[in-house]
Amino acid sequence: MSHIAIIGAGVTGVTTAYALLDLGYEVTIFDRHRYPAMETSFANGGQLSASNAEVWNNTATILKGFRWMFKRDAPLLMNPLPSWHKYSWMSEFVGNIKNYRHNTIQTVKLAIEARKELFRIADKERIDFDLEKRGILHIYHDAAAFKSGLTVNALLQQGGLDRYQVSSAEIHQIEPALQGTYFGGFYTPSDASGDIFKFTRGLADVCVRKGAKFITDADVDRIARDRDKVSIEWCTKRGFDFEIAERSTLHFDRVVICAGVGSRDLASLAGDRVNIYPVKGYSITVNLEHEKSQRAAPQVSLLDDAAKIVTSRLGKTRFRVAGTAEFNGLNHDIRADRIQPLTDWVRQNFPGVDTSRVVPWAGLRPMMPDMMPRVQIGRNPLVFYNTGHGHLGWTLSAATAQLVAHLVEKSVTESAATAALAKAI
């Protein structure tokens, strides 16, 4: 039985482990944290959103970026300080405007398949993650924005999504808790929401029961081919203030890199270029401690087009609100001026919700310049990638896990066939 290593224990890595275990492989998962789902899979917006599959490579995004550059609470913010990685990435981003239509349609198709697979896994393994199958409601404040939304909606429908136009009155019928007046919107009844952290940790437990091994607190710093194996070397820091470092090495038949924003450096170790840039997103989790707040908070998952904010109801007592895109390198700082607009948005749209108990968070989305995930084989044929999902890691992970698992299976099968032929000769 082939032994496969996975680097990264976020939602992408854990779904990949599950897919490989289902195919009968021995699996070991590495992560630099002590527990799974401690970075970008910790507290995202919670949406399983094929309806948010539009890639960002369009002229409107660039114009908004310039307009918002010096506004500290803008939905999109870029640190203008020079960085070769940032500006070369943006150059490639602009170069992919020509692929906007194709990539959006392909992404929505992948998201629909991923949604089905994730529901299948959750049902089969009985994972409780505050799943709400109430759809996603996308709201617009003015006619101009809604008109642009019609163009996007046509692309999403072309990709097979059941998303339809709703009036201002219908918006309030779908989600009665929503205050304010809106021009119109779109509703996707097949979309859903849930707690990515609870799902990932639940699925990690399933993987352990199926025989997977987790090696945690492990900083992988060497990936090399050793004949017909791939060796992984890592450092484990222990002791007070982590002053004691222990080095270890293991050999595997294949390795799959699923390390989010860390995938770029790991790819470099393996001789590949995977041009991921970290785009920071923020969220708040509003604790609904009183019955009044619980009634005043929405049940349907929302996407506010103007504010670029998404929401999810996580059980009876939590309300997740997320948004913003910040181009500021590998920076995990939680900025008050980026959190405040999320809290203000809740107070404006749901004035009955008590925001005195709000938990802020920031995570780094692993973005490729074309906004498409990388599911591929590296220069080293024993190295595979399932990474670069951007703002749709939660939405796409179950499908890309299947894709990379079948790439691994094909590789292992072909190698076995070649070895058998050589032995026969």
N, C-alpha and C positions, 0 to 999 in steps of 0.2 A: 504493500500500500504506500503510495507516494505521500510525502510529508510536505505540507505547504505552510509557509510562513506568511503572515499578514502583518504589515506595519501600520498601526493606527487602529484604535478601538473606539472610534466614533461610530455614528450610525452607518457610514459607508463600510468601514472595516468589519463591523459585527454582522451586517447583512451578507457581506462577502463570505465571512466565516461560515455562516449558516448555510449558504448555498453550496459551499465546498463540502461541508459535512454531509449534506444530503446526497452528494455524489459519491460519498464513501471515502473521502480523503482524511488523513490525519492532519489536524490544523493546530498551529500555535500562533497566538496573537501577541504582538509587542505593542506597548504604549509607554510614553514617557511619564504618564501620570499613574497614580496608584490604582485608579478605578476607571472603568470605561465611561465614555461620554462626559468628560470633564472640560472640553473646550467648546467648539462650535455646536456640538450636539447637546449642550447643557440647557439653554433657555432661549431657543429661537422663537419666532412668531407662532409656531405650532400648526401652520397651515399645510395640508396635503393638497397643493393647489395647482392642478393642471391649468386653471384659469389665470395663473400668474406666470405662464411659460414664455411670455414675450421676452426675447433677448433685448439687451439694452443698446445694441449697436445701431443707433439711428441719430440723425442730425438733431432732433429735438432734445435728446439727452445731452448732447454736447453743448448746445446753446443754453440749456438750463444750468449746466455745470459752470459755465462762464458767468452766468448771471448770479449764481449762488456762491461763488468762490469766496467772497469776503463777508458772507453772512453766517455768523457762528451757529445759528440754529436752523440753517437750511437743511432740507432733506438730503441733499448731496453736498459734500464738503471735501475739498482737496487741499492738503498742505502744499503750498506752492514751492517749498524748498526743493532744490534740485536733487534728483535721484535718478541715476541711469536706469535702474530697473523700472521705476514708476513711469518715466517718460517714454521709454522704449515699449513698455506694455501698452501705454495709451496710443502710441503710433500704430501698433498692431490692432488695437481696438478700433481705431478709425478705419483702418484698412479692411475691416470685416463688415462695414456698413453695407457693402454690396451683398453680403450673405444674410442680411437681416430676415428677409421673408422666408428663405429656405430653413434657416436655423430655428426660427420661431415655430414653424410647422413641425419640424422634426422633434423639437423639444416637447411640444404638447402631445404628440403621439407617444413618446417615451414616457411622459408623465401619466398618461392614461393607463398604460400597461403596468407601470410601477405601482399605481394606486391599487389595481386589482391584486397584484402579488403581495403587497403589504397587508391588505385585508385578509388574504388567504393565510398568510403566516400568523397573523394575530389571532384568527379564528382557530387555526389548527393547534397553536401552542398556548392558547388561552391567556394572552398577555393583556393585562389591564393597563391602559395608558390614557384614560379619559377621552376615548374616541367619541367624537360627535359627528354623525353623518347628517348634518343639517344644511350642507352646501356652503358656498361662499358668495357673499353679496358685495359687489364692487360698486362703489358710489361715486358720483360726479357732481360737482358744485355748479358748473356753468355749461352753456351750450357748446362753446368752442372745444372744451376738453372732452365733452361727450361725443362730439363729432369725430375727434381723433380716436376715441374709444371704439367707435363703430368700425373703423378700419382694422383695428387690432382684433376685434371680435370676429370679423370675417376670416381672418387668418386662423384663429383658434378653432372656429367651426370647420374650416377646411381640414384641420388636423384631426377632426372627429369629436370635438368637444360639444357637449350639450349645454350650451350657454346662451341665454336669451335676454332680450332687452326688457327692462321694467321701468315703470313710471315712478314719479315721486310718491304717489299714493301707495303703489305696490311695494316700494321700499319699506314703508312703515308697516305694511301688513306682514311682510316677511320678518321684520325685526321691530316689534312695537316699542322696544326700549330706546331705540335710536331717536335722539332729539334733533331738531333743526330742520331746515328745508333744503332739499337737493333737487337738482335739475332732472336727474334720472340715473339709471345704473344698469348693471347686468348681473344676472343670477345664474350660478352654476350648481344645480342641485346635487350633482354626483361628487362634488368636492367634499372635503372633510377637514377636521382638525383634531389635534391630540398633543400629548406631552411627549416630545422627542426623547427626553431624558428617561422617562419611565419606560418607553418602548425599547430603547437601546439597552438599558440595564436589564430589562426583562428578557430580551432576546439573548443577551450575553449569558444570563443564567441558563437559558435553554442550551446554548452552545456548550457550556461546561458539562451539563448533564449528558450531552451527546459525545463527550470525550475531548473537547477542545481544551487547550492549556493557555492560560494568560500569563505572560511575563511582563510585569509592570515596573514602574520606576526605571524604565530602560531607555536610555538615550542611544539609539542606533547611530553609529558613526563610521561603519564600514560595510559595504556590500560588494562582494567579489565572487567571480566564478572560480570554482576549484574543480577542474575536470568536468564531471557530469553533475556537479552539485553547485549550489550557491551558498557561500558562507556569509553569515551575519554576525557582526561583532558589535557589542554594546557595552555601555558603562552604566553600572548601578551605583548610585550614591547613597551611602548610609551614614548613620551616626549623627551626633549632635551637630547642627548646622551643615549636615551632609558633607563633612570634611573627609570621609573615607570613601574612596572610589574603587569598586571592584569591576574588573573587566572579564567578559565572557564571550565565547564564540560557539555557535552551533551551525551545522550544515543542513540544508534543506534541498528538496527536489525542485521547488519553485518558490518565488516570493511575489506577493502582491502588495504594492505600495498604495495605501489608502489613508495617507497621513495629513489630509487637509492642506493648510498653508505650509506645513513642513515637507510636503511632497517635492517641492522644487529643489531643496537641498539634498534630499535623499536621491532624487533622480540624477543629480549631478554626481553623486557617489557612484551611481551605476552607469555613468557615461551618457546620460540622456538629458535633453532639455525639455522641461515641462514648465512653461512660463506662467506659473501661478502668481497672482498678486493678492495680498491680503486686504480685503475691503471690509472695514469694521462696520458692524451693525449693533444697535442697542436695543434693549428691551426693558420693560418693567413688568413685574408680576404684582398685581394689585390683590392684596389679601381681603377677601370679602367676608369680614368677620361678623357682620350683622345681617339680619334678614332683610332690612331695607336695601342695603348694598347688593345683596344677592338678587333681589327682585329688579333692581335698577340696571344691572349689568346685562349685556346682550347674551343671547344663547347662540345666535348665528355668527359664524366667522365673517369678519368684515375686511375690506380693503378700501381705504380712502385714497383716491387717485391724487388729489391735490397735495395732501400731506405725506403721501407715500408711507402710510402707516397700515399695518395689518393687526388683526386681533383674533384671539381664540379664547373660548371659555373652557377652562380646565377643571372640570368637576363643579361641585356646588360652591366652593370657597375660594377659587382662584380665577383671575382674569388676566391674560397675557396680552400686552400691547408692545409692538416692535416696529422698528423702522430705521430710516436713515442709512446712508452709505458714506463712509469716510475713508478717503485715500490718504493714509498716514503711516504706511509701512507696518512693521511688526510691533504695533503699539496696542497694548491691552488696557490702557487707562480708561476708566469710566469718568467721562466729563459731565459735570453738572449741567452745562449749557446744552448738552445733547440729550440729556435725560428729561430736562424740564419740559420741552415741547410735547413729549409723550404724556406726561402727567397733565399738562394743560389741555391736551386733546381729550383726555378722559373727562375732565371737569366740564369742558364745553359740550361734549356730545352726550354725556351721561352724568348730569349734575347730581343725581341721587346716589352716586357711588362715592363712598368714603375713601379718599386717597391718602389718609394719614399713615397707612401701613403699606408702603410700596418698596419692593426689592429691585434695585437696578442691576443690570448686567450688560456686558459687552463681549462680542465674539467676532472672530475674523473669518469672513467667508473666503474660501479658496476660489478665486476668479481666474478663468482663462480669458484671453483677449477676445475670443469669438463667443464666449459665454456657453460653450459646450463642454460637457465632461469628457475627460480622457479615459477611454477604456481601450487599452492597447497593449501590445508587446513591446518591450524595450529593445535596444541594440543587443543586449545580452538576452538570448532567447529564453532564459530562465527567469527573467524579471518581467512583471506585468504591472499595469497601472489601472486603478479605478479611483479617480480623483478629479478635482477641478470642477465640482458641481455648483460653485457659486452660491447664490441665494436659494437654490433648489435641491440641496443635498437631502433633506428630509423627504421631499417629493419624489426624487428620482432614484434614490438609493436601492430600493428593492429590485428595480429593473436592471440597473447597471451591475448589481451583484450577480444576477443571472448571466448577463453578457460576459463578464470577466471569468466567471466560473466555467463557462463553456469554452472560452479561449484556453484556459488552463487544461481542461479535459482533453481538448483537441491536441494540445502540445504533448501532454503525457502519453496519449494513445499513439501518436505518430512516433514518438521516441521509442516506445516499447516495440512498435512494429519494425522500426529500423534496426533496433538491437537484435530482435528475433531473426531478421533477415541476414544480418551479418553473422550471427551464430550458425545459421543453417549453411551459409556459404563456406 
